[in-house]
């Protein structure tokens, strides 16, 4: 079976690999050096900001 694989198979794998790299570079947001709260905002949840506000209220009451 492996003897029948031509160079076209490798070109297909190369094409998918290059599309994956392009997707990672241009579509996915950069998260290096960001806090968890900033990443939470980048991905649209917002729970991290609520946790930060709650923690500030608790620390202020102590």
PQR file of N, CA, C, O and H, with PARSE charges and radii, in Angstrom:
ATOM      1  N   UNK A   1       0.820  -1.190   0.000 -0.4000 1.5000
ATOM      2  CA  UNK A   1       0.000   0.000   0.000 -0.0000 2.0000
ATOM      3  C   UNK A   1       0.869   1.262   0.000  0.5500 1.7000
ATOM      4  O   UNK A   1       0.584   2.210  -0.731 -0.5500 1.4000
ATOM      5  N   UNK A   2       1.918   1.274   0.810 -0.4000 1.5000
ATOM      6  CA  UNK A   2       2.771   2.452   0.868 -0.0000 2.0000
ATOM      7  C   UNK A   2       3.547   2.674  -0.424  0.5500 1.7000
ATOM      8  O   UNK A   2       3.952   3.798  -0.722 -0.5500 1.4000
ATOM      9  H   UNK A   2       2.149   0.503   1.403  0.4000 1.0000
ATOM     10  N   UNK A   3       3.753   1.617  -1.184 -0.4000 1.5000
ATOM     11  CA  UNK A   3       4.477   1.764  -2.443 -0.0000 2.0000
ATOM     12  C   UNK A   3       3.666   2.549  -3.472  0.5500 1.7000
ATOM     13  O   UNK A   3       4.237   3.128  -4.396 -0.5500 1.4000
ATOM     14  H   UNK A   3       3.424   0.704  -0.942  0.4000 1.0000
ATOM     15  N   UNK A   4       2.334   2.576  -3.321 -0.4000 1.5000
ATOM     16  CA  UNK A   4       1.472   3.238  -4.294 -0.0000 2.0000
ATOM     17  C   UNK A   4       1.228   4.713  -3.981  0.5500 1.7000
ATOM     18  O   UNK A   4       0.572   5.407  -4.758 -0.5500 1.4000
ATOM     19  H   UNK A   4       1.870   2.105  -2.570  0.4000 1.0000
ATOM     20  N   UNK A   5       1.747   5.196  -2.853 -0.4000 1.5000
ATOM     21  CA  UNK A   5       1.534   6.603  -2.492 -0.0000 2.0000
ATOM     22  C   UNK A   5       2.466   7.466  -3.333  0.5500 1.7000
ATOM     23  O   UNK A   5       3.679   7.258  -3.354 -0.5500 1.4000
ATOM     24  H   UNK A   5       2.280   4.632  -2.222  0.4000 1.0000
ATOM     25  N   UNK A   6       1.885   8.430  -4.020 -0.4000 1.5000
ATOM     26  CA  UNK A   6       2.677   9.335  -4.835 -0.0000 2.0000
ATOM     27  C   UNK A   6       2.948  10.644  -4.116  0.5500 1.7000
ATOM     28  O   UNK A   6       2.604  10.807  -2.945 -0.5500 1.4000
ATOM     29  H   UNK A   6       0.900   8.599  -4.003  0.4000 1.0000
ATOM     30  N   UNK A   7       3.567  11.570  -4.826 -0.4000 1.5000
ATOM     31  CA  UNK A   7       3.903  12.856  -4.219 -0.0000 2.0000
ATOM     32  C   UNK A   7       2.663  13.704  -3.965  0.5500 1.7000
ATOM     33  O   UNK A   7       2.715  14.633  -3.160 -0.5500 1.4000
ATOM     34  H   UNK A   7       3.847  11.437  -5.777  0.4000 1.0000
ATOM     35  N   UNK A   8       1.548  13.406  -4.633 -0.4000 1.5000
ATOM     36  CA  UNK A   8       0.309  14.165  -4.433 -0.0000 2.0000
ATOM     37  C   UNK A   8      -0.212  14.060  -3.008  0.5500 1.7000
ATOM     38  O   UNK A   8      -0.785  15.012  -2.478 -0.5500 1.4000
ATOM     39  H   UNK A   8       1.505  12.651  -5.287  0.4000 1.0000
ATOM     40  N   UNK A   9      -0.013  12.908  -2.395 -0.4000 1.5000
ATOM     41  CA  UNK A   9      -0.439  12.720  -1.008 -0.0000 2.0000
ATOM     42  C   UNK A   9       0.296  13.687  -0.098  0.5500 1.7000
ATOM     43  O   UNK A   9      -0.311  14.296   0.783 -0.5500 1.4000
ATOM     44  H   UNK A   9       0.452  12.135  -2.826  0.4000 1.0000
ATOM     45  N   UNK A  10       1.585  13.833  -0.301 -0.4000 1.5000
ATOM     46  CA  UNK A  10       2.381  14.743   0.514 -0.0000 2.0000
ATOM     47  C   UNK A  10       1.988  16.198   0.262  0.5500 1.7000
ATOM     48  O   UNK A  10       2.019  17.021   1.176 -0.5500 1.4000
ATOM     49  H   UNK A  10       2.079  13.339  -1.016  0.4000 1.0000
ATOM     50  N   UNK A  11       1.626  16.506  -0.962 -0.4000 1.5000
ATOM     51  CA  UNK A  11       1.185  17.867  -1.265 -0.0000 2.0000
ATOM     52  C   UNK A  11      -0.130  18.191  -0.560  0.5500 1.7000
ATOM     53  O   UNK A  11      -0.333  19.321  -0.115 -0.5500 1.4000
ATOM     54  H   UNK A  11       1.602  15.837  -1.705  0.4000 1.0000
ATOM     55  N   UNK A  12      -1.018  17.210  -0.457 -0.4000 1.5000
ATOM     56  CA  UNK A  12      -2.281  17.419   0.266 -0.0000 2.0000
ATOM     57  C   UNK A  12      -1.998  17.672   1.738  0.5500 1.7000
ATOM     58  O   UNK A  12      -2.573  18.586   2.328 -0.5500 1.4000
ATOM     59  H   UNK A  12      -0.853  16.293  -0.819  0.4000 1.0000
ATOM     60  N   UNK A  13      -1.117  16.874   2.340 -0.4000 1.5000
ATOM     61  CA  UNK A  13      -0.752  17.092   3.740 -0.0000 2.0000
ATOM     62  C   UNK A  13      -0.090  18.455   3.925  0.5500 1.7000
ATOM     63  O   UNK A  13      -0.357  19.142   4.911 -0.5500 1.4000
ATOM     64  H   UNK A  13      -0.649  16.132   1.861  0.4000 1.0000
ATOM     65  N   UNK A  14       0.761  18.848   2.998 -0.4000 1.5000
ATOM     66  CA  UNK A  14       1.416  20.153   3.056 -0.0000 2.0000
ATOM     67  C   UNK A  14       0.396  21.277   2.994  0.5500 1.7000
ATOM     68  O   UNK A  14       0.505  22.259   3.729 -0.5500 1.4000
ATOM     69  H   UNK A  14       0.978  18.290   2.198  0.4000 1.0000
ATOM     70  N   UNK A  15      -0.596  21.141   2.122 -0.4000 1.5000
ATOM     71  CA  UNK A  15      -1.626  22.164   1.983 -0.0000 2.0000
ATOM     72  C   UNK A  15      -2.401  22.333   3.292  0.5500 1.7000
ATOM     73  O   UNK A  15      -2.626  23.460   3.734 -0.5500 1.4000
ATOM     74  H   UNK A  15      -0.685  20.344   1.525  0.4000 1.0000
ATOM     75  N   UNK A  16      -2.809  21.230   3.909 -0.4000 1.5000
ATOM     76  CA  UNK A  16      -3.545  21.319   5.171 -0.0000 2.0000
ATOM     77  C   UNK A  16      -2.673  21.887   6.291  0.5500 1.7000
ATOM     78  O   UNK A  16      -3.164  22.637   7.135 -0.5500 1.4000
ATOM     79  H   UNK A  16      -2.626  20.315   3.550  0.4000 1.0000
ATOM     80  N   UNK A  17      -1.406  21.542   6.307 -0.4000 1.5000
ATOM     81  CA  UNK A  17      -0.502  22.067   7.319 -0.0000 2.0000
ATOM     82  C   UNK A  17      -0.343  23.581   7.158  0.5500 1.7000
ATOM     83  O   UNK A  17      -0.373  24.311   8.149 -0.5500 1.4000
ATOM     84  H   UNK A  17      -1.007  20.933   5.622  0.4000 1.0000
ATOM     85  N   UNK A  18      -0.177  24.053   5.943 -0.4000 1.5000
ATOM     86  CA  UNK A  18      -0.033  25.486   5.701 -0.0000 2.0000
ATOM     87  C   UNK A  18      -1.315  26.240   6.036  0.5500 1.7000
ATOM     88  O   UNK A  18      -1.260  27.359   6.544 -0.5500 1.4000
ATOM     89  H   UNK A  18      -0.153  23.460   5.138  0.4000 1.0000
ATOM     90  N   UNK A  19      -2.470  25.635   5.755 -0.4000 1.5000
ATOM     91  CA  UNK A  19      -3.731  26.279   6.131 -0.0000 2.0000
ATOM     92  C   UNK A  19      -3.863  26.358   7.646  0.5500 1.7000
ATOM     93  O   UNK A  19      -4.363  27.356   8.165 -0.5500 1.4000
ATOM     94  H   UNK A  19      -2.515  24.726   5.342  0.4000 1.0000
ATOM     95  N   UNK A  20      -3.427  25.336   8.362 -0.4000 1.5000
ATOM     96  CA  UNK A  20      -3.471  25.356   9.820 -0.0000 2.0000
ATOM     97  C   UNK A  20      -2.555  26.412  10.405  0.5500 1.7000
ATOM     98  O   UNK A  20      -2.919  27.088  11.368 -0.5500 1.4000
ATOM     99  H   UNK A  20      -3.021  24.525   7.941  0.4000 1.0000
ATOM    100  N   UNK A  21      -1.370  26.560   9.835 -0.4000 1.5000
ATOM    101  CA  UNK A  21      -0.440  27.589  10.304 -0.0000 2.0000
ATOM    102  C   UNK A  21      -1.010  28.972  10.039  0.5500 1.7000
ATOM    103  O   UNK A  21      -0.939  29.845  10.905 -0.5500 1.4000
ATOM    104  H   UNK A  21      -1.074  26.011   9.053  0.4000 1.0000
ATOM    105  N   UNK A  22      -1.573  29.187   8.862 -0.4000 1.5000
ATOM    106  CA  UNK A  22      -2.173  30.487   8.541 -0.0000 2.0000
ATOM    107  C   UNK A  22      -3.333  30.791   9.482  0.5500 1.7000
ATOM    108  O   UNK A  22      -3.486  31.930   9.922 -0.5500 1.4000
ATOM    109  H   UNK A  22      -1.631  28.479   8.159  0.4000 1.0000
ATOM    110  N   UNK A  23      -4.146  29.796   9.794 -0.4000 1.5000
ATOM    111  CA  UNK A  23      -5.254  29.984  10.734 -0.0000 2.0000
ATOM    112  C   UNK A  23      -4.726  30.394  12.101  0.5500 1.7000
ATOM    113  O   UNK A  23      -5.259  31.312  12.723 -0.5500 1.4000
ATOM    114  H   UNK A  23      -4.022  28.871   9.437  0.4000 1.0000
ATOM    115  N   UNK A  24      -3.686  29.721  12.570 -0.4000 1.5000
ATOM    116  CA  UNK A  24      -3.131  30.027  13.892 -0.0000 2.0000
ATOM    117  C   UNK A  24      -2.528  31.424  13.937  0.5500 1.7000
ATOM    118  O   UNK A  24      -2.605  32.094  14.966 -0.5500 1.4000
ATOM    119  H   UNK A  24      -3.253  28.975  12.064  0.4000 1.0000
ATOM    120  N   UNK A  25      -1.935  31.870  12.846 -0.4000 1.5000
ATOM    121  CA  UNK A  25      -1.285  33.186  12.835 -0.0000 2.0000
ATOM    122  C   UNK A  25      -2.298  34.309  12.721  0.5500 1.7000
ATOM    123  O   UNK A  25      -2.201  35.294  13.452 -0.5500 1.4000
ATOM    124  H   UNK A  25      -1.873  31.326  12.009  0.4000 1.0000
ATOM    125  N   UNK A  26      -3.273  34.189  11.818 -0.4000 1.5000
ATOM    126  CA  UNK A  26      -4.144  35.322  11.514 -0.0000 2.0000
ATOM    127  C   UNK A  26      -5.502  35.303  12.202  0.5500 1.7000
ATOM    128  O   UNK A  26      -6.162  36.341  12.251 -0.5500 1.4000
ATOM    129  H   UNK A  26      -3.351  33.389  11.223  0.4000 1.0000
ATOM    130  N   UNK A  27      -5.943  34.182  12.729 -0.4000 1.5000
ATOM    131  CA  UNK A  27      -7.291  34.116  13.297 -0.0000 2.0000
ATOM    132  C   UNK A  27      -7.272  34.023  14.817  0.5500 1.7000
ATOM    133  O   UNK A  27      -8.044  34.715  15.481 -0.5500 1.4000
ATOM    134  H   UNK A  27      -5.407  33.339  12.689  0.4000 1.0000
ATOM    135  N   UNK A  28      -6.412  33.187  15.379 -0.4000 1.5000
ATOM    136  CA  UNK A  28      -6.398  32.990  16.824 -0.0000 2.0000
ATOM    137  C   UNK A  28      -5.786  34.204  17.525  0.5500 1.7000
ATOM    138  O   UNK A  28      -4.787  34.747  17.053 -0.5500 1.4000
ATOM    139  H   UNK A  28      -5.786  32.624  14.839  0.4000 1.0000
ATOM    140  N   UNK A  29      -6.373  34.636  18.649 -0.4000 1.5000
ATOM    141  CA  UNK A  29      -5.818  35.797  19.353 -0.0000 2.0000
ATOM    142  C   UNK A  29      -4.524  35.441  20.079  0.5500 1.7000
ATOM    143  O   UNK A  29      -4.336  34.309  20.525 -0.5500 1.4000
ATOM    144  H   UNK A  29      -7.184  34.195  19.033  0.4000 1.0000
ATOM    145  N   UNK A  30      -3.638  36.427  20.188 -0.4000 1.5000
ATOM    146  CA  UNK A  30      -2.378  36.241  20.902 -0.0000 2.0000
ATOM    147  C   UNK A  30      -2.630  36.302  22.398  0.5500 1.7000
ATOM    148  O   UNK A  30      -3.275  37.237  22.874 -0.5500 1.4000
ATOM    149  H   UNK A  30      -3.791  37.347  19.826  0.4000 1.0000
ATOM    150  N   UNK A  31      -2.139  35.332  23.144 -0.4000 1.5000
ATOM    151  CA  UNK A  31      -2.382  35.293  24.585 -0.0000 2.0000
ATOM    152  C   UNK A  31      -1.094  35.333  25.395  0.5500 1.7000
ATOM    153  O   UNK A  31      -1.153  35.258  26.622 -0.5500 1.4000
ATOM    154  H   UNK A  31      -1.615  34.573  22.758  0.4000 1.0000
ATOM    155  N   UNK A  32       0.056  35.448  24.763 -0.4000 1.5000
ATOM    156  CA  UNK A  32       1.319  35.458  25.489 -0.0000 2.0000
ATOM    157  C   UNK A  32       1.438  36.733  26.319  0.5500 1.7000
ATOM    158  O   UNK A  32       1.262  37.836  25.801 -0.5500 1.4000
ATOM    159  H   UNK A  32       0.104  35.510  23.766  0.4000 1.0000
ATOM    160  N   UNK A  33       1.733  36.578  27.593 -0.4000 1.5000
ATOM    161  CA  UNK A  33       1.950  37.717  28.469 -0.0000 2.0000
ATOM    162  C   UNK A  33       0.678  38.366  28.977  0.5500 1.7000
ATOM    163  O   UNK A  33       0.744  39.431  29.590 -0.5500 1.4000
ATOM    164  H   UNK A  33       1.877  35.682  28.013  0.4000 1.0000
ATOM    165  N   UNK A  34      -0.468  37.766  28.747 -0.4000 1.5000
ATOM    166  CA  UNK A  34      -1.727  38.336  29.222 -0.0000 2.0000
ATOM    167  C   UNK A  34      -2.186  37.602  30.471  0.5500 1.7000
ATOM    168  O   UNK A  34      -1.918  36.413  30.648 -0.5500 1.4000
ATOM    169  H   UNK A  34      -0.521  36.901  28.249  0.4000 1.0000
ATOM    170  N   UNK A  35      -2.879  38.330  31.328 -0.4000 1.5000
ATOM    171  CA  UNK A  35      -3.407  37.709  32.538 -0.0000 2.0000
ATOM    172  C   UNK A  35      -4.627  36.858  32.188  0.5500 1.7000
ATOM    173  O   UNK A  35      -5.159  36.931  31.080 -0.5500 1.4000
ATOM    174  H   UNK A  35      -3.096  39.295  31.184  0.4000 1.0000
ATOM    175  N   UNK A  36      -5.053  36.059  33.149 -0.4000 1.5000
ATOM    176  CA  UNK A  36      -6.232  35.226  32.917 -0.0000 2.0000
ATOM    177  C   UNK A  36      -7.471  36.082  32.691  0.5500 1.7000
ATOM    178  O   UNK A  36      -8.340  35.712  31.902 -0.5500 1.4000
ATOM    179  H   UNK A  36      -4.621  36.000  34.049  0.4000 1.0000
ATOM    180  N   UNK A  37      -7.565  37.221  33.374 -0.4000 1.5000
ATOM    181  CA  UNK A  37      -8.718  38.101  33.190 -0.0000 2.0000
ATOM    182  C   UNK A  37      -8.732  38.695  31.781  0.5500 1.7000
ATOM    183  O   UNK A  37      -9.793  38.810  31.167 -0.5500 1.4000
ATOM    184  H   UNK A  37      -6.859  37.521  34.015  0.4000 1.0000
ATOM    185  N   UNK A  38      -7.556  39.073  31.267 -0.4000 1.5000
ATOM    186  CA  UNK A  38      -7.481  39.604  29.902 -0.0000 2.0000
ATOM    187  C   UNK A  38      -7.830  38.528  28.873  0.5500 1.7000
ATOM    188  O   UNK A  38      -8.492  38.815  27.876 -0.5500 1.4000
ATOM    189  H   UNK A  38      -6.694  38.979  31.766  0.4000 1.0000
ATOM    190  N   UNK A  39      -7.392  37.309  29.109 -0.4000 1.5000
ATOM    191  CA  UNK A  39      -7.742  36.221  28.189 -0.0000 2.0000
ATOM    192  C   UNK A  39      -9.228  35.916  28.267  0.5500 1.7000
ATOM    193  O   UNK A  39      -9.849  35.565  27.264 -0.5500 1.4000
ATOM    194  H   UNK A  39      -6.853  37.076  29.919  0.4000 1.0000
ATOM    195  N   UNK A  40      -9.798  36.050  29.459 -0.4000 1.5000
ATOM    196  CA  UNK A  40     -11.232  35.837  29.636 -0.0000 2.0000
ATOM    197  C   UNK A  40     -12.011  36.844  28.799  0.5500 1.7000
ATOM    198  O   UNK A  40     -13.006  36.490  28.165 -0.5500 1.4000
ATOM    199  H   UNK A  40      -9.293  36.335  30.274  0.4000 1.0000
ATOM    200  N   UNK A  41     -11.563  38.094  28.794 -0.4000 1.5000
ATOM    201  CA  UNK A  41     -12.229  39.111  27.970 -0.0000 2.0000
ATOM    202  C   UNK A  41     -12.015  38.851  26.480  0.5500 1.7000
ATOM    203  O   UNK A  41     -12.925  39.059  25.678 -0.5500 1.4000
ATOM    204  H   UNK A  41     -10.756  38.382  29.309  0.4000 1.0000
ATOM    205  N   UNK A  42     -10.824  38.398  26.109 -0.4000 1.5000
ATOM    206  CA  UNK A  42     -10.534  38.138  24.698 -0.0000 2.0000
ATOM    207  C   UNK A  42     -11.413  37.026  24.144  0.5500 1.7000
ATOM    208  O   UNK A  42     -11.778  37.048  22.968 -0.5500 1.4000
ATOM    209  H   UNK A  42     -10.085  38.229  26.761  0.4000 1.0000
ATOM    210  N   UNK A  43     -11.753  36.060  24.982 -0.4000 1.5000
ATOM    211  CA  UNK A  43     -12.576  34.951  24.524 -0.0000 2.0000
ATOM    212  C   UNK A  43     -14.047  35.140  24.846  0.5500 1.7000
ATOM    213  O   UNK A  43     -14.852  34.247  24.581 -0.5500 1.4000
ATOM    214  H   UNK A  43     -11.457  36.042  25.937  0.4000 1.0000
ATOM    215  N   UNK A  44     -14.422  36.297  25.418 -0.4000 1.5000
ATOM    216  CA  UNK A  44     -15.818  36.679  25.520 -0.0000 2.0000
ATOM    217  C   UNK A  44     -16.595  36.227  26.727  0.5500 1.7000
ATOM    218  O   UNK A  44     -17.819  36.357  26.722 -0.5500 1.4000
ATOM    219  H   UNK A  44     -13.769  37.023  25.633  0.4000 1.0000
ATOM    220  N   UNK A  45     -15.973  35.705  27.760 -0.4000 1.5000
ATOM    221  CA  UNK A  45     -16.748  35.218  28.897 -0.0000 2.0000
ATOM    222  C   UNK A  45     -17.079  36.341  29.868  0.5500 1.7000
ATOM    223  O   UNK A  45     -18.250  36.554  30.180 -0.5500 1.4000
ATOM    224  H   UNK A  45     -14.979  35.599  27.764  0.4000 1.0000
ATOM    225  N   UNK A  46     -16.084  37.056  30.350 -0.4000 1.5000
ATOM    226  CA  UNK A  46     -16.311  38.148  31.283 -0.0000 2.0000
ATOM    227  C   UNK A  46     -16.401  37.722  32.735  0.5500 1.7000
ATOM    228  O   UNK A  46     -16.530  38.575  33.612 -0.5500 1.4000
ATOM    229  H   UNK A  46     -15.132  36.883  30.097  0.4000 1.0000
ATOM    230  N   UNK A  47     -16.336  36.431  33.016 -0.4000 1.5000
ATOM    231  CA  UNK A  47     -16.428  35.964  34.400 -0.0000 2.0000
ATOM    232  C   UNK A  47     -15.214  36.388  35.211  0.5500 1.7000
ATOM    233  O   UNK A  47     -15.326  36.610  36.416 -0.5500 1.4000
ATOM    234  H   UNK A  47     -16.232  35.738  32.303  0.4000 1.0000
ATOM    235  N   UNK A  48     -14.065  36.503  34.576 -0.4000 1.5000
ATOM    236  CA  UNK A  48     -12.855  36.903  35.283 -0.0000 2.0000
ATOM    237  C   UNK A  48     -12.967  38.304  35.852  0.5500 1.7000
ATOM    238  O   UNK A  48     -12.482  38.567  36.953 -0.5500 1.4000
ATOM    239  H   UNK A  48     -13.974  36.322  33.597  0.4000 1.0000
ATOM    240  N   UNK A  49     -13.605  39.211  35.113 -0.4000 1.5000
ATOM    241  CA  UNK A  49     -13.789  40.575  35.614 -0.0000 2.0000
ATOM    242  C   UNK A  49     -14.731  40.583  36.804  0.5500 1.7000
ATOM    243  O   UNK A  49     -14.519  41.337  37.753 -0.5500 1.4000
ATOM    244  H   UNK A  49     -14.000  38.998  34.219  0.4000 1.0000
ATOM    245  N   UNK A  50     -15.761  39.762  36.770 -0.4000 1.5000
ATOM    246  CA  UNK A  50     -16.686  39.672  37.902 -0.0000 2.0000
ATOM    247  C   UNK A  50     -15.976  39.105  39.122  0.5500 1.7000
ATOM    248  O   UNK A  50     -16.208  39.565  40.240 -0.5500 1.4000
ATOM    249  H   UNK A  50     -15.934  39.149  35.999  0.4000 1.0000
ATOM    250  N   UNK A  51     -15.112  38.110  38.922 -0.4000 1.5000
ATOM    251  CA  UNK A  51     -14.347  37.551  40.032 -0.0000 2.0000
ATOM    252  C   UNK A  51     -13.389  38.580  40.611  0.5500 1.7000
ATOM    253  O   UNK A  51     -13.221  38.652  41.828 -0.5500 1.4000
ATOM    254  H   UNK A  51     -14.924  37.736  38.013  0.4000 1.0000
ATOM    255  N   UNK A  52     -12.761  39.377  39.757 -0.4000 1.5000
ATOM    256  CA  UNK A  52     -11.843  40.410  40.229 -0.0000 2.0000
ATOM    257  C   UNK A  52     -12.585  41.444  41.055  0.5500 1.7000
ATOM    258  O   UNK A  52     -12.107  41.851  42.113 -0.5500 1.4000
ATOM    259  H   UNK A  52     -12.898  39.319  38.768  0.4000 1.0000
ATOM    260  N   UNK A  53     -13.751  41.874  40.584 -0.4000 1.5000
ATOM    261  CA  UNK A  53     -14.542  42.857  41.332 -0.0000 2.0000
ATOM    262  C   UNK A  53     -14.998  42.277  42.667  0.5500 1.7000
ATOM    263  O   UNK A  53     -14.970  42.973  43.683 -0.5500 1.4000
ATOM    264  H   UNK A  53     -14.140  41.543  39.725  0.4000 1.0000
ATOM    265  N   UNK A  54     -15.409  41.031  42.679 -0.4000 1.5000
ATOM    266  CA  UNK A  54     -15.836  40.386  43.923 -0.0000 2.0000
ATOM    267  C   UNK A  54     -14.669  40.277  44.904  0.5500 1.7000
ATOM    268  O   UNK A  54     -14.844  40.505  46.100 -0.5500 1.4000
ATOM    269  H   UNK A  54     -15.431  40.466  41.855  0.4000 1.0000
ATOM    270  N   UNK A  55     -13.489  39.931  44.410 -0.4000 1.5000
ATOM    271  CA  UNK A  55     -12.326  39.813  45.275 -0.0000 2.0000
ATOM    272  C   UNK A  55     -11.928  41.175  45.847  0.5500 1.7000
ATOM    273  O   UNK A  55     -11.527  41.262  47.007 -0.5500 1.4000
ATOM    274  H   UNK A  55     -13.347  39.745  43.437  0.4000 1.0000
ATOM    275  N   UNK A  56     -12.035  42.240  45.044 -0.4000 1.5000
ATOM    276  CA  UNK A  56     -11.727  43.584  45.541 -0.0000 2.0000
ATOM    277  C   UNK A  56     -12.702  43.998  46.636  0.5500 1.7000
ATOM    278  O   UNK A  56     -12.297  44.620  47.617 -0.5500 1.4000
ATOM    279  H   UNK A  56     -12.361  42.169  44.101  0.4000 1.0000
ATOM    280  N   UNK A  57     -13.993  43.657  46.480 -0.4000 1.5000
ATOM    281  CA  UNK A  57     -14.979  43.980  47.524 -0.0000 2.0000
ATOM    282  C   UNK A  57     -14.674  43.227  48.814  0.5500 1.7000
ATOM    283  O   UNK A  57     -14.789  43.786  49.904 -0.5500 1.4000
ATOM    284  H   UNK A  57     -14.322  43.151  45.683  0.4000 1.0000
ATOM    285  N   UNK A  58     -14.288  41.972  48.692 -0.4000 1.5000
ATOM    286  CA  UNK A  58     -13.977  41.171  49.879 -0.0000 2.0000
ATOM    287  C   UNK A  58     -12.743  41.726  50.582  0.5500 1.7000
ATOM    288  O   UNK A  58     -12.729  41.857  51.806 -0.5500 1.4000
ATOM    289  H   UNK A  58     -14.195  41.518  47.806  0.4000 1.0000
ATOM    290  N   UNK A  59     -11.706  42.052  49.809 -0.4000 1.5000
ATOM    291  CA  UNK A  59     -10.488  42.587  50.415 -0.0000 2.0000
ATOM    292  C   UNK A  59     -10.724  43.950  51.045  0.5500 1.7000
ATOM    293  O   UNK A  59     -10.108  44.275  52.060 -0.5500 1.4000
ATOM    294  H   UNK A  59     -11.717  41.945  48.814  0.4000 1.0000
ATOM    295  N   UNK A  60     -11.606  44.754  50.460 -0.4000 1.5000
ATOM    296  CA  UNK A  60     -11.910  46.071  51.030 -0.0000 2.0000
ATOM    297  C   UNK A  60     -12.675  45.939  52.336  0.5500 1.7000
ATOM    298  O   UNK A  60     -12.556  46.801  53.207 -0.5500 1.4000
ATOM    299  H   UNK A  60     -12.107  44.490  49.635  0.4000 1.0000
ATOM    300  N   UNK A  61     -13.452  44.885  52.489 -0.4000 1.5000
ATOM    301  CA  UNK A  61     -14.236  44.725  53.716 -0.0000 2.0000
ATOM    302  C   UNK A  61     -13.403  44.160  54.866  0.5500 1.7000
ATOM    303  O   UNK A  61     -13.854  44.184  56.012 -0.5500 1.4000
ATOM    304  H   UNK A  61     -13.548  44.185  51.782  0.4000 1.0000
ATOM    305  N   UNK A  62     -12.213  43.660  54.592 -0.4000 1.5000
ATOM    306  CA  UNK A  62     -11.377  43.088  55.657 -0.0000 2.0000
ATOM    307  C   UNK A  62     -10.657  44.136  56.448  0.5500 1.7000
ATOM    308  O   UNK A  62      -9.917  43.810  57.376 -0.5500 1.4000
ATOM    309  H   UNK A  62     -11.847  43.641  53.662  0.4000 1.0000
TER
END
